[in-house]
Amino acid sequence: MTTDKLSYTLADVRLLATIMLHVRDAPSIHDTQHVITAKQAAMKEMKQLHDRECFMPIDPKTMSTTEKNVYWNHLSFLQKRRMD
C-alpha cells in the first residue's frame, strides 16, 4: 500500500476551513432525510481531510493583508452562493 502525500496551497487550506465552518454552522431549516444524509456526507469528507492533518489553526493576527483579502474573497463568494 502506498501513501501519497497531498499538498495544499495556503488559499486551498483557508477555503476548505471556511467550508468546514459553513457546514458546521449551517442552519437546518428542514431535517428531511436528504438533508441529514447530505450533512453526514459533508461531515465525513471534512473529517477525512482533518484526519490527514492538512489543516492547522491560523491566527488572524499573523495574517498579512493580502492573505486576509483572499480569505474575505472566499468567504464573500460562499455567502453569495448561499444567497442564490
C-alpha positions as CSV (number, residue, x, y, z in Angstrom):
1,M,0.0,0.0,0.0
2,T,1.4,3.3,-1.0
3,T,0.8,6.5,0.9
4,D,0.9,9.5,-1.3
5,K,1.3,12.9,0.4
6,L,-1.0,15.6,-0.8
7,S,0.0,19.2,-0.8
8,Y,-2.3,22.2,-0.5
9,T,-1.7,25.8,-1.0
10,L,-2.5,28.2,1.8
11,A,-5.5,29.5,-0.2
12,D,-6.8,25.9,-0.6
13,V,-6.5,25.3,3.2
14,R,-8.3,28.5,4.1
15,L,-11.1,27.8,1.6
16,L,-11.6,24.3,2.9
17,A,-11.5,25.6,6.5
18,T,-14.2,28.1,5.6
19,I,-16.3,25.4,4.0
20,M,-16.0,23.3,7.2
21,L,-17.2,26.2,9.3
22,H,-20.2,26.8,6.9
23,V,-21.1,23.1,7.1
24,R,-20.8,23.1,10.9
25,D,-22.8,26.3,11.4
26,A,-25.3,26.0,8.6
27,P,-28.8,26.4,10.0
28,S,-31.0,23.4,9.2
29,I,-34.5,24.6,8.0
30,H,-35.7,21.1,7.0
31,D,-34.4,18.0,8.7
32,T,-35.5,15.7,5.9
33,Q,-33.6,12.5,5.3
34,H,-31.9,14.1,2.2
35,V,-30.6,17.0,4.4
36,I,-29.4,14.6,7.1
37,T,-27.7,12.4,4.5
38,A,-26.0,15.4,2.9
39,K,-24.8,16.7,6.2
40,Q,-23.4,13.3,7.1
41,A,-21.6,13.0,3.8
42,A,-20.1,16.6,4.2
43,M,-19.0,15.8,7.7
44,K,-17.4,12.6,6.6
45,E,-15.5,14.3,3.8
46,M,-14.3,17.1,6.2
47,K,-13.3,14.5,8.8
48,Q,-11.2,12.7,6.2
49,L,-9.4,16.0,5.3
50,H,-8.9,16.8,9.0
51,D,-7.6,13.3,9.8
52,R,-5.0,13.8,7.1
53,E,-3.6,16.6,9.2
54,C,-3.8,19.1,6.3
55,F,-5.3,21.8,8.4
56,M,-3.8,23.9,11.2
57,P,-5.4,26.8,13.1
58,I,-4.5,30.2,11.8
59,D,-4.3,33.2,14.0
60,P,-5.8,36.2,12.0
61,K,-3.3,38.5,13.8
62,T,-0.5,36.8,12.0
63,M,-2.0,37.0,8.5
64,S,-0.8,39.6,6.0
65,T,-3.2,42.0,4.4
66,T,-3.1,40.0,1.2
67,E,-3.9,36.8,3.0
68,K,-6.9,38.4,4.7
69,N,-8.2,39.8,1.4
70,V,-8.0,36.3,-0.1
71,Y,-9.9,34.9,2.9
72,W,-12.6,37.5,2.7
73,N,-13.0,37.0,-1.1
74,H,-13.6,33.3,-0.5
75,L,-16.0,34.0,2.4
76,S,-18.0,36.5,0.4
77,F,-18.1,34.0,-2.5
78,L,-19.6,31.3,-0.2
79,Q,-22.1,33.7,1.3
80,K,-23.2,34.9,-2.2
81,R,-23.6,31.3,-3.3
82,R,-25.7,30.6,-0.2
83,M,-28.0,33.5,-1.0
84,D,-28.6,32.2,-4.6
